[in-house]
Amino acid sequence: MVDTSNSAKELNLFQKYFLVFLSILLVISLLFLRNSFKANSMLDQLAKNSLLPEQALSNGRPTVFEFYADWCEACKEMAPDMIDAKKQNANKLDIVLLNVDNSRWSDLIDKYNVNGIPQLTFFNDKGEFKGFSLGVRKYSELNEIFLALINNLELPSFAQLSNSSDLNSNTYSSQGDFNNIIKSQSPRDHS
């Protein structure tokens, strides 16, 4: 005859350890998800408070388009700094968030040659294109860019049209000229 009382106690002990492990795993998962939801809610907050692009470009204030996606970790990383910089410069410039996964913005994605996110695209108070920045920008960099736009000064070197070529925003008389040059020298071109 087999003694089942010991195996039942061992099974209960195994179950206890398993439940403790499962509980710890669940707590860690919830903490991770909570932080992820917080970053998403910051992006949502920025998006919900942004004007339509055409409205922002015509209201007499400098404008920043941020091309982003909900799944973009870099966009989530930059969201708190973007919110703080926006608050610091409230009513002096507009920030418009444009989700690259929303087909509604396909024309603007093509027009401004968005090849990576987050991409910030800058306009002066007349709605004229001034430059762009690709990648995460910290609060100090965002604030420096915003102050340059507000005061109609030259953008910092990291936020200009191009750092590595002789292209600059003053060389081309119109947005159309800029788009033609960018499209002809796109990173997608291999010629």
ABEGO torsion letter per residue (X at the ends): XBBAAAAAAAAAAAAAAAAAAAAAAAAAAAAAAAAAAAAAAAAAAAAAABBBAAAAAAAGBBBBBBBBBAABAAAAAAAAAAAAAAAAABGABBBBBBBAABAAAAAAAAAAGBABOBBBBBBBAAGBBAEBBBEBBBAAAAAAAAAAAAAGBBBBAAABABAABABBAAABABAAAAAAAAAAABAABAX
